[in-house]
């Protein structure tokens, strides 16, 4: 973000020079970015085939290592769940716990049954939140008494107008 400079007596000429300079520098920056992007694209094109060949080979090698580790899991991972060999660390990780709805069950039905049982209520979520979009749309005055009001902040902007060259 640009730091705001506070000067009290800025003349019309200084304002016009600053605005013209800003637009000029923005155009120069766009041209430099376009030139850089062309150079980067050329480098990408130069190396893309090599990267793609390496990626394919690595995918095949990964699959081979994974299959071997699955078949020989008991002998490779006797003490730990990972092994360091040939400059690589590999093994099996446990993922995060997750709740899964079993086949043949529907979440709505489970929620209905759980809602009837008071012991299951701690496992259901009931959240009340403000409907901010509706408040903005309707702008009810009665909410101001409760400490809610709709405000719109103003911010200065300066956007150079782009022209096709």
C-alpha positions, 0 to 999 in steps of 0.5 A, spaced: 500 500 500 502 506 498 504 511 504 500 517 504 504 523 504 501 529 508 503 536 504 498 542 506 500 547 500 500 542 493 499 547 487 495 545 481 501 544 477 504 539 482 498 535 482 498 535 475 505 533 474 504 527 480 498 524 476 501 524 469 507 521 472 503 516 476 499 514 470 506 514 466 510 510 471 504 505 471 504 504 463 512 503 464 510 498 469 505 494 465 510 494 459 516 491 463 511 486 466 509 484 459 516 483 457 518 479 463 512 475 462 514 473 455 521 471 457 518 467 463 513 463 457 519 462 453 523 459 459 517 455 460 516 452 453 524 451 453 523 446 459 516 444 459 518 437 455 523 435 460 519 437 466 513 433 463 518 427 462 520 427 469 513 428 472 511 421 468 517 418 470 516 420 478 509 418 478 511 411 475 516 410 481 512 413 486 507 407 484 512 402 484 515 404 491 508 404 494 506 397 491 512 395 494 511 398 501 504 395 501 506 388 500 512 388 505 509 393 510 510 388 516 518 387 515 519 395 513 515 398 518 516 394 524 518 399 529 516 406 526 511 408 521 516 411 516 523 409 514 529 413 511 532 410 505 536 412 499 535 420 501 528 419 502 523 419 507 517 414 506 511 411 510 504 411 512 501 417 515 494 417 519 490 422 516 485 426 520 479 423 523 472 425 520 465 423 520 462 418 515 455 417 513 455 410 512 451 407 506 444 407 506 443 412 511 441 419 510 444 425 514 437 428 515 434 422 518 440 421 523 439 429 525 432 428 526 433 421 530 439 425 534 434 431 535 429 427 539 434 424 544 437 429 549 443 425 550 445 426 543 443 434 543 451 436 544 453 433 538 448 437 534 450 444 532 445 450 533 448 457 531 444 463 531 448 469 526 446 475 524 443 475 516 448 481 514 445 481 507 438 482 509 440 487 514 444 491 508 438 490 503 432 492 508 436 497 513 431 496 519 431 502 523 429 498 529 436 495 529 440 501 531 437 501 538 440 494 539 447 497 536 447 495 529 447 500 523 449 499 516 455 504 514 459 505 508 466 507 508 469 511 503 476 510 500 480 514 495 482 510 489 487 512 483 486 507 477 490 509 470 485 508 464 488 502 460 488 504 453 490 499 447 497 500 444 
